[in-house]
Amino acid sequence: MNATRLGLALLTLAGPVAVFFALLRRLGGQAAPRDRRPRRVWLALATFAFGAILFLPAWRVEAWLSVWAGLDEHARATTDLQALVYAFFVAAPLEQGLKVAAVGPVWRTRHFEAKIDGVVFAAAAALGFITAHNLELLATQGTDGLVLCRALLAVPAHLFFAASWGYALGREALATSQRGGEKRVLGGRTFMFTWFVAMLFNSIYDHLVFGRGATALLGTLPILLCMIVMSLVAARELIKPPEGAKAARRRFLPAIAPPSMRAVREALSRSERPVMLTWIVVGALVTTGVMTVALAVAVALGRRFGVDFTAVDRGESAGMASLLPLVLLAGAALTAFPIAGFLIARASSTRSVLEPAIAAGLAIAGSLVLLGLAAPVAVVFATAFAPVAFGLACIGAWAGIVR
């Protein structure tokens, strides 16, 4: 290991930690009284350390399973299907559950009583966990460029998905505090649902980062995009900017300011009339039809310009040759969702995006089932793009709703 690689490895491990705690000192204490802020930082450091410690049992259990049952979540010694089953049903629940355990000690303290508290402490636990994971990764697989890239890409996903269920815990703690009650069992229906979704997408993301080749790293881009957008939306609710900064944003960036969490919830809520089941079914069929047409057009254009679609079947052996057809097909499929969302909203004369959103969800679920029957690995990539497709359908419906 030369000095340059050693420096990059240390930066990969220490950089995210330094950035997180710098942001915590600057912004994380806004929700707490001034006299509690130093203690909150120390509690976040303790939660970070606890998260790193709890990586050890996960590492040992997974190592034991790989020897005893021949299972491997990164598909190094198993088939793709076995790796996916192991990642979704064993590794991901274990790892996400240990992150929740790392938040347990601070859950009952008076420093965990707001939404931002849940985000801060859950993110600290996840950062400790993934830092220990990356340390083990660099120690066992070396410090070449691909390994360093994988280590860096893993950090934002673990932070975001843990912060998601941390936000749900913060909401529960805030509601309990406002009722004057005492926090009891860590959990709740909203938390369990958020935790399950976070576990699912974190496992998909980790499989793309660690279980596939270099080309598959591009499959993380849609998930990263969704994480950025959702983080901006949540930041508007959690972090109150100074008055001058708020006014400047409204003056210069009125058109692209992200919506608030309340606006998103209202857009996806029921309007004054009942949900139109007929338009949900019709919308799912329309979305599927538009997507089929878009894919057919993409294939026709690809053949017109000499794109080799058989390179997709060769996967990693085809190298970058498989990238162009994948980008073409993915772009065509994603383009269908805002078009379908707009058509459904306009035809149904709805006043919310609920029906087009449910229709898009059904179309996505049907596509995943068909892909699962054809090629289980394709489900991973399709699921990675599913949040983007759903968001685009909602944007198209928002443009087409009757106001």
C-alpha positions in Angstrom: 0.0 0.0 0.0 1.7 3.2 -1.1 1.3 6.6 0.6 -1.3 7.9 -1.8 -3.6 4.9 -1.4 -3.2 5.0 2.4 -4.1 8.7 2.4 -7.2 8.1 0.3 -8.2 5.2 2.5 -7.9 7.4 5.6 -9.9 10.1 3.9 -12.6 7.6 2.9 -12.9 6.6 6.6 -12.5 9.9 8.4 -13.9 12.3 5.8 -17.6 11.5 6.2 -17.2 11.4 10.0 -15.6 14.9 10.1 -18.3 16.3 7.8 -21.1 14.8 9.8 -20.0 16.2 13.2 -19.1 19.6 11.6 -22.7 19.8 10.4 -24.0 18.6 13.7 -22.1 21.4 15.6 -23.4 24.0 13.1 -27.0 22.9 12.6 -27.9 19.9 14.8 -28.2 21.9 18.0 -30.9 24.3 16.7 -33.7 22.2 18.1 -32.2 22.1 21.6 -31.7 24.8 24.2 -28.2 26.2 24.3 -27.2 24.5 27.5 -28.0 21.1 26.1 -26.1 21.4 22.8 -22.6 20.3 24.0 -24.1 17.2 25.6 -26.0 16.4 22.4 -22.8 16.3 20.5 -21.2 14.0 23.1 -24.3 11.7 22.9 -24.0 11.7 19.2 -20.4 10.7 19.5 -21.4 7.9 21.9 -24.1 6.7 19.5 -21.5 6.7 16.7 -19.2 4.6 18.8 -22.0 2.2 19.8 -23.0 1.8 16.1 -19.4 0.9 15.2 -19.2 -1.6 18.1 -22.4 -3.3 17.0 -20.9 -3.9 13.5 -18.8 -6.6 15.1 -21.7 -9.0 15.9 -23.1 -8.5 12.4 -19.7 -9.2 10.8 -19.2 -12.3 12.9 -22.7 -13.7 12.3 -22.5 -13.1 8.5 -19.0 -14.7 8.4 -20.3 -17.7 10.3 -23.3 -18.0 7.9 -21.0 -17.8 4.9 -19.0 -20.8 6.3 -21.9 -22.8 7.7 -24.5 -22.4 4.9 -22.3 -21.1 2.1 -24.3 -17.9 1.9 -22.9 -14.6 0.7 -24.8 -11.3 0.3 -22.3 -10.0 -2.2 -22.5 -13.0 -4.6 -18.9 -13.8 -4.4 -19.5 -17.5 -3.7 -23.2 -18.0 -4.5 -25.6 -17.6 -7.3 -27.4 -14.2 -7.8 -30.7 -15.5 -6.5 -29.1 -17.0 -3.3 -27.3 -13.7 -2.7 -30.4 -11.7 -3.1 -32.4 -13.9 -0.7 -29.6 -13.7 1.9 -29.2 -9.9 1.5 -33.0 -9.2 1.8 -34.0 -11.7 4.5 -30.8 -12.1 6.6 -28.1 -9.4 6.3 -30.3 -6.3 5.8 -32.7 -7.0 8.7 -29.7 -7.8 11.0 -27.7 -4.7 10.1 -30.6 -2.3 10.2 -31.8 -3.8 13.5 -28.4 -3.3 15.1 -28.5 0.3 14.1 -31.8 0.7 15.9 -30.2 -1.0 18.9 -27.5 1.6 18.8 -30.1 4.4 19.2 -31.8 2.6 22.1 -29.8 4.1 24.9 -30.4 7.7 23.9 -34.0 7.1 23.1 -35.2 7.4 26.7 -33.2 10.6 27.4 -34.5 14.1 27.3 -32.2 14.8 24.4 -34.4 12.7 22.1 -37.6 14.6 21.9 -37.9 16.2 18.4 -37.8 15.1 14.8 -34.3 16.3 14.2 -33.1 14.4 17.3 -34.2 11.2 15.6 -32.4 12.1 12.4 -29.2 13.1 14.2 -28.9 10.0 16.5 -30.0 7.5 13.9 -27.5 9.0 11.3 -24.8 8.9 14.0 -25.4 5.2 14.6 -25.4 4.4 10.9 -22.2 6.4 10.4 -20.5 4.4 13.1 -21.7 1.1 11.6 -20.7 1.9 8.0 -17.3 3.3 9.1 -16.5 0.0 10.9 -17.8 -1.8 7.8 -15.5 0.2 5.5 -12.5 -0.4 7.8 -13.1 -4.1 7.5 -13.6 -3.8 3.8 -10.3 -1.9 3.2 -8.4 -4.2 5.5 -9.6 -7.4 3.6 -9.9 -6.2 0.0 -7.2 -3.6 -0.3 -7.3 0.1 -1.3 -7.6 0.1 -5.1 -9.9 2.6 -6.8 -13.0 0.4 -7.1 -12.9 -0.6 -3.4 -12.5 3.1 -2.3 -15.4 4.1 -4.6 -17.6 1.4 -3.1 -16.7 2.5 0.5 -17.5 6.1 -0.3 -20.8 5.3 -2.1 -22.0 3.2 0.9 -21.9 6.1 3.3 -24.7 8.3 2.1 -27.2 5.4 1.7 -26.6 4.1 5.2 -26.9 7.7 6.6 -30.1 8.5 4.7 -32.0 5.3 5.3 -31.2 5.3 9.0 -32.2 9.0 9.2 -35.5 8.0 7.6 -36.6 5.7 10.4 -34.9 8.1 12.8 -37.3 10.8 11.6 -40.2 8.5 12.3 -38.8 7.9 15.8 -38.4 11.7 16.3 -42.1 12.2 15.3 -43.2 9.7 17.9 -41.0 11.2 20.6 -42.3 14.7 19.8 -46.0 13.5 19.9 -45.3 11.7 23.3 -43.7 14.8 24.7 -46.6 17.1 23.6 -49.0 14.7 25.3 -47.0 14.8 28.5 -46.5 11.1 28.4 -43.4 8.9 28.9 -41.6 7.2 26.1 -42.0 3.5 26.3 -41.4 0.8 23.7 -39.2 2.0 20.8 -41.3 1.7 17.7 -44.7 2.3 16.3 -46.5 1.6 13.1 -45.0 4.5 11.2 -41.5 3.6 12.4 -42.0 -0.1 11.5 -43.1 0.8 7.9 -40.3 3.3 7.5 -37.8 0.9 8.9 -39.0 -1.9 6.5 -38.7 0.4 3.4 -35.3 1.6 4.5 -34.1 -1.9 5.1 -35.3 -3.0 1.6 -33.7 -0.1 -0.3 -30.5 -0.2 1.7 -30.1 -3.9 0.9 -30.7 -3.2 -2.8 -28.2 -0.3 -2.7 -25.6 -2.4 -0.9 -26.0 -5.3 -3.5 -25.4 -2.8 -6.3 -22.4 -1.4 -4.6 -20.7 -4.5 -3.2 -22.3 -7.4 -5.1 -21.9 -6.4 -8.7 -19.2 -5.1 -11.0 -18.1 -1.5 -11.7 -20.8 -0.9 -14.3 -23.5 -1.7 -11.7 -22.4 1.3 -9.6 -24.3 3.5 -12.1 -27.4 1.8 -10.8 -27.0 3.6 -7.5 -27.5 7.0 -9.3 -31.3 7.0 -9.2 -31.3 6.1 -5.5 -28.8 8.8 -4.8 -30.9 11.3 -6.7 -34.0 10.4 -4.7 -32.0 10.7 -1.5 -30.9 14.2 -2.4 -34.4 15.4 -3.3 -36.0 13.9 -0.2 -33.2 15.3 2.0 -33.9 18.8 0.6 -37.6 18.4 1.2 -37.0 17.2 4.8 -34.4 20.0 5.5 -37.0 22.6 4.9 -39.0 21.2 7.8 -36.2 20.3 10.1 -33.8 23.2 9.7 -35.0 26.8 9.9 -32.8 29.1 7.9 -32.2 32.7 9.0 -34.8 35.2 7.8 -32.4 36.9 5.4 -31.4 33.6 3.8 -35.1 32.5 3.5 -36.0 35.8 1.8 -33.1 35.5 -0.6 -34.1 32.0 -1.6 -37.6 33.0 -2.3 -36.5 36.0 -4.4 -33.9 34.3 -6.6 -35.0 30.6 -6.6 -38.8 30.6 -6.4 -39.4 28.1 -9.1 -37.0 25.3 -8.0 -37.4 25.5 -4.2 -38.2 22.0 -3.0 -41.7 21.5 -1.6 -42.3 21.1 2.1 -43.2 17.8 3.8 -46.7 19.1 4.4 -47.2 20.0 0.7 -46.0 16.5 -0.2 -48.4 14.8 2.2 -51.3 17.0 1.0 -50.6 16.1 -2.6 -50.8 12.4 -1.8 -53.8 12.7 0.4 -57.5 12.1 -0.5 -59.4 15.1 -1.9 -63.0 15.9 -0.8 -64.3 13.1 -3.1 -63.7 9.4 -2.6 -60.8 7.5 -4.2 -61.7 6.6 -7.8 -60.8 2.9 -8.0 -61.8 2.7 -11.7 -59.2 5.3 -12.6 -56.6 3.5 -10.5 -57.1 0.4 -12.6 -57.3 2.3 -15.9 -54.2 4.3 -14.8 -52.2 1.2 -14.2 -53.1 -0.1 -17.6 -52.3 3.2 -19.2 -48.9 3.5 -17.5 -48.0 -0.1 -18.6 -49.1 0.7 -22.1 -47.2 4.0 -22.4 -44.1 2.2 -20.9 -44.4 -0.6 -23.5 -44.7 1.9 -26.3 -41.7 3.9 -25.0 -39.6 0.7 -24.8 -40.6 -0.3 -28.3 -39.6 3.1 -29.6 -36.3 2.9 -27.8 -35.5 -0.5 -29.3 -36.4 0.7 -32.7 -34.2 3.7 -32.4 -31.4 1.6 -31.0 -31.5 -0.8 -33.9 -31.6 2.2 -36.2 -28.4 3.5 -34.8 -26.7 0.1 -34.4 -27.0 -0.3 -30.6 -26.1 -3.9 -29.6 -28.9 -4.9 -27.1 -27.4 -8.4 -26.8 -24.6 -6.8 -24.7 -27.0 -6.6 -21.8 -27.2 -10.4 -21.6 -23.4 -10.6 -21.4 -23.4 -8.3 -18.4 -20.0 -7.5 -16.9 -18.2 -9.4 -19.6 -19.4 -6.8 -22.1 -18.0 -4.0 -20.1 -19.1 -0.5 -21.1 -20.8 -1.9 -24.3 -23.7 -3.0 -22.1 -24.1 0.5 -20.7 -25.6 2.3 -23.7 -28.6 -0.1 -24.2 -29.3 -0.1 -20.5 -29.3 3.7 -20.4 -31.5 3.8 -23.5 -34.1 1.3 -22.1 -34.1 2.9 -18.6 -34.5 6.4 -20.1 -37.4 5.2 -22.2 -39.2 3.5 -19.3 -38.7 6.5 -17.0 -40.0 8.9 -19.7 -43.3 6.9 -19.7 -44.2 7.7 -16.1 -44.6 11.5 -16.2 -46.5 11.2 -19.5 -48.9 8.5 -18.1 -49.3 10.5 -14.8 -50.3 13.6 -16.8 -52.7 11.7 -19.0 -54.4 10.0 -16.0 -54.8 13.2 -14.0 -56.1 15.1 -17.0 -58.6 12.4 -18.0 -59.9 11.7 -14.5 -60.2 15.4 -13.6 -58.7 14.6 -10.2 -57.7 17.3 -7.7 -54.9 15.3 -6.1 -52.1 13.0 -7.3 -53.3 10.0 -5.2 -55.0 8.0 -8.0 -52.1 8.5 -10.5 -49.6 7.7 -7.8 -51.4 4.4 -6.8 -51.7 3.5 -10.5 -48.0 4.1 -11.0 -47.2 2.0 -8.0 -49.3 -0.9 -9.4 -47.6 -0.6 -12.7 -44.2 -0.7 -11.0 -45.2 -3.7 -8.9 -46.4 -5.6 -12.0 -43.2 -4.8 -13.8 -41.1 -6.1 -10.9 -43.1 -9.3 -10.8 -42.6 -9.9 -14.5 -38.9 -9.1 -14.3 -38.6 -11.5 -11.3 -40.0 -14.3 -13.4 -37.5 -13.6 -16.2 -34.4 -12.6 -14.4 -34.2 -12.1 -10.6 -31.2 -9.8 -10.8 -33.0 -7.4 -13.0 -35.4 -6.8 -10.1 -32.6 -5.1 -8.1 -31.9 -2.6 -10.9 -35.6 -2.0 -11.6 -36.3 -1.4 -7.8 -33.4 1.1 -7.8 -35.2 3.1 -10.5 -38.7 2.6 -8.9 -38.5 5.7 -6.6 -37.5 7.9 -9.6 -40.3 6.4 -11.7 -42.8 7.0 -8.9 -41.7 10.5 -8.4 -41.9 11.3 -12.1 -45.4 9.9 -12.3 -46.4 12.2 -9.4 -44.8 15.2 -11.1 -46.7 14.5 -14.3 -49.9 14.1 -12.4 -49.2 17.3 -10.5 -48.9 19.1 -13.9 -52.2 17.6 -15.1 -54.5 17.9 -12.0 -57.5 20.3 -12.2 -56.9 23.4 -10.1 
